[in-house]
Each structure stands twice: as structure tokens, then as C-alpha cells.
């Protein structure tokens, strides 16, 4: 993958954390991405890449629609059919 925009439309596994600190994985599709590079340009800090996702199936307990926006790319894993 040479371009981050190739991620849009891809099936992935998103990992979120519930209120107790447990990881919740669910299948979804990336709908959008956002590259926050202001601190990288101005302060030399890391680039933060965030994705928005849409669920492929019913959301697991503890995940609601508000959790589907601004997920860090580091919490996205490859989906295997």
C-alpha cells in the first residue's frame, strides 16, 4: 500500500477500549481518514492519523456510534476473510 487513501473502503478490525480498560475488537470498513500533522510541522512531534469507520455487522456491547470516529490508525488491524 503506497497511499493512505487506499485504506478508505477497506475492511479492517478496529480495537477500542471499554470503560473497564478491556479491548473490544469489531469488524468495520474505513470510511474516511484524517492526517493531523500540525504538531509534526511545528514541533517535530509524531503525525497522528485518525480513521472513521462504519461497522460491517452489529456493534459489540460497549461500543456505540460515537466511538466510530477518530480512531487512531495504530488501533486498526488487517481484516482476513
LOTORMAR-831297 format. One record per residue (C-alpha): x, y, z; residue in one letter; residue number from 1. Coordinates in nm, 4 decimals, always signed. Layout:
BEGIN
<site xx="X" yy="Y" zz="Z" resn="a" resi="NUM"/>
...
//
This chain:
BEGIN
<site xx="+0.0000" yy="+0.0000" zz="+0.0000" resn="x" resi="1"/>
<site xx="+0.1659" yy="+0.3195" zz="-0.1156" resn="x" resi="2"/>
<site xx="-0.1036" yy="+0.5747" zz="-0.0406" resn="x" resi="3"/>
<site xx="-0.3020" yy="+0.6097" zz="+0.2821" resn="x" resi="4"/>
<site xx="-0.6136" yy="+0.6890" zz="+0.0776" resn="x" resi="5"/>
<site xx="-0.6090" yy="+0.3235" zz="-0.0318" resn="x" resi="6"/>
<site xx="-0.7328" yy="+0.2452" zz="+0.3199" resn="x" resi="7"/>
<site xx="-1.0695" yy="+0.4088" zz="+0.2509" resn="x" resi="8"/>
<site xx="-1.3216" yy="+0.1356" zz="+0.1808" resn="x" resi="9"/>
<site xx="-1.1024" yy="-0.1413" zz="+0.3240" resn="x" resi="10"/>
<site xx="-1.2446" yy="-0.3940" zz="+0.5706" resn="x" resi="11"/>
<site xx="-1.0480" yy="-0.3795" zz="+0.8945" resn="x" resi="12"/>
<site xx="-1.0656" yy="-0.4784" zz="+1.2594" resn="x" resi="13"/>
<site xx="-1.0873" yy="-0.1807" zz="+1.4929" resn="x" resi="14"/>
<site xx="-0.9750" yy="-0.2066" zz="+1.8527" resn="x" resi="15"/>
<site xx="-1.1388" yy="+0.0118" zz="+2.1159" resn="x" resi="16"/>
<site xx="-1.1149" yy="+0.0154" zz="+2.4926" resn="x" resi="17"/>
<site xx="-1.4218" yy="-0.0104" zz="+2.7157" resn="x" resi="18"/>
<site xx="-1.4720" yy="+0.1690" zz="+3.0472" resn="x" resi="19"/>
<site xx="-1.3007" yy="-0.1144" zz="+3.2367" resn="x" resi="20"/>
<site xx="-0.9920" yy="-0.0964" zz="+3.0144" resn="x" resi="21"/>
<site xx="-1.0702" yy="-0.4146" zz="+2.8197" resn="x" resi="22"/>
<site xx="-1.0036" yy="-0.4222" zz="+2.4462" resn="x" resi="23"/>
<site xx="-1.3020" yy="-0.4693" zz="+2.2167" resn="x" resi="24"/>
<site xx="-1.2375" yy="-0.5739" zz="+1.8559" resn="x" resi="25"/>
<site xx="-1.5003" yy="-0.5414" zz="+1.5844" resn="x" resi="26"/>
<site xx="-1.5159" yy="-0.5686" zz="+1.2076" resn="x" resi="27"/>
<site xx="-1.5700" yy="-0.2493" zz="+1.0139" resn="x" resi="28"/>
<site xx="-1.4876" yy="-0.0578" zz="+0.6985" resn="x" resi="29"/>
<site xx="-1.2808" yy="+0.2626" zz="+0.6874" resn="x" resi="30"/>
<site xx="-1.4984" yy="+0.5474" zz="+0.5614" resn="x" resi="31"/>
<site xx="-1.2568" yy="+0.8397" zz="+0.5966" resn="x" resi="32"/>
<site xx="-0.9163" yy="+0.9323" zz="+0.7295" resn="x" resi="33"/>
<site xx="-0.7588" yy="+1.2451" zz="+0.8668" resn="x" resi="34"/>
<site xx="-0.3906" yy="+1.3254" zz="+0.8984" resn="x" resi="35"/>
<site xx="-0.3137" yy="+1.5610" zz="+1.1859" resn="x" resi="36"/>
<site xx="+0.0339" yy="+1.6882" zz="+1.1086" resn="x" resi="37"/>
<site xx="+0.0286" yy="+2.0357" zz="+1.2644" resn="x" resi="38"/>
<site xx="+0.2424" yy="+1.9347" zz="+1.5621" resn="x" resi="39"/>
<site xx="+0.4719" yy="+1.7429" zz="+1.3272" resn="x" resi="40"/>
<site xx="+0.5269" yy="+2.0526" zz="+1.1151" resn="x" resi="41"/>
<site xx="+0.5522" yy="+2.2991" zz="+1.4049" resn="x" resi="42"/>
<site xx="+0.7084" yy="+2.0984" zz="+1.6882" resn="x" resi="43"/>
<site xx="+0.8605" yy="+1.7894" zz="+1.5292" resn="x" resi="44"/>
<site xx="+0.6134" yy="+1.5582" zz="+1.7060" resn="x" resi="45"/>
<site xx="+0.4583" yy="+1.2431" zz="+1.5636" resn="x" resi="46"/>
<site xx="+0.1970" yy="+1.2585" zz="+1.2888" resn="x" resi="47"/>
<site xx="-0.1414" yy="+1.1445" zz="+1.4184" resn="x" resi="48"/>
<site xx="-0.3525" yy="+0.9546" zz="+1.1620" resn="x" resi="49"/>
<site xx="-0.7168" yy="+0.9029" zz="+1.2554" resn="x" resi="50"/>
<site xx="-0.9817" yy="+0.6988" zz="+1.0754" resn="x" resi="51"/>
<site xx="-1.3596" yy="+0.6967" zz="+1.0789" resn="x" resi="52"/>
<site xx="-1.5228" yy="+0.3569" zz="+1.0402" resn="x" resi="53"/>
<site xx="-1.8636" yy="+0.2048" zz="+0.9721" resn="x" resi="54"/>
<site xx="-1.9499" yy="-0.1341" zz="+1.1209" resn="x" resi="55"/>
<site xx="-1.9840" yy="-0.4361" zz="+0.8952" resn="x" resi="56"/>
<site xx="-2.2126" yy="-0.6128" zz="+1.1412" resn="x" resi="57"/>
<site xx="-2.3849" yy="-0.5399" zz="+1.4721" resn="x" resi="58"/>
<site xx="-2.1668" yy="-0.3396" zz="+1.7104" resn="x" resi="59"/>
<site xx="-2.0434" yy="-0.5293" zz="+2.0147" resn="x" resi="60"/>
<site xx="-2.1664" yy="-0.4426" zz="+2.3621" resn="x" resi="61"/>
<site xx="-1.9837" yy="-0.1373" zz="+2.4927" resn="x" resi="62"/>
<site xx="-1.9360" yy="+0.0253" zz="+2.1502" resn="x" resi="63"/>
<site xx="-2.1695" yy="+0.2952" zz="+2.0207" resn="x" resi="64"/>
<site xx="-2.1766" yy="+0.5105" zz="+1.7092" resn="x" resi="65"/>
<site xx="-1.9806" yy="+0.7921" zz="+1.8757" resn="x" resi="66"/>
<site xx="-1.6851" yy="+0.5542" zz="+1.9134" resn="x" resi="67"/>
<site xx="-1.6593" yy="+0.5090" zz="+1.5360" resn="x" resi="68"/>
<site xx="-1.4950" yy="+0.8422" zz="+1.4650" resn="x" resi="69"/>
<site xx="-1.1358" yy="+0.9448" zz="+1.5175" resn="x" resi="70"/>
<site xx="-0.9855" yy="+0.6024" zz="+1.5839" resn="x" resi="71"/>
<site xx="-0.6062" yy="+0.6090" zz="+1.5787" resn="x" resi="72"/>
<site xx="-0.4545" yy="+0.4171" zz="+1.2884" resn="x" resi="73"/>
<site xx="-0.2430" yy="+0.2285" zz="+1.5419" resn="x" resi="74"/>
<site xx="-0.5665" yy="+0.0632" zz="+1.6643" resn="x" resi="75"/>
<site xx="-0.6586" yy="-0.0725" zz="+1.3204" resn="x" resi="76"/>
<site xx="-0.5650" yy="-0.4272" zz="+1.2163" resn="x" resi="77"/>
<site xx="-0.5918" yy="-0.6192" zz="+0.8923" resn="x" resi="78"/>
<site xx="-0.9212" yy="-0.7983" zz="+0.8300" resn="x" resi="79"/>
<site xx="-0.8882" yy="-1.1540" zz="+0.6970" resn="x" resi="80"/>
<site xx="-1.1848" yy="-1.3126" zz="+0.5175" resn="x" resi="81"/>
//
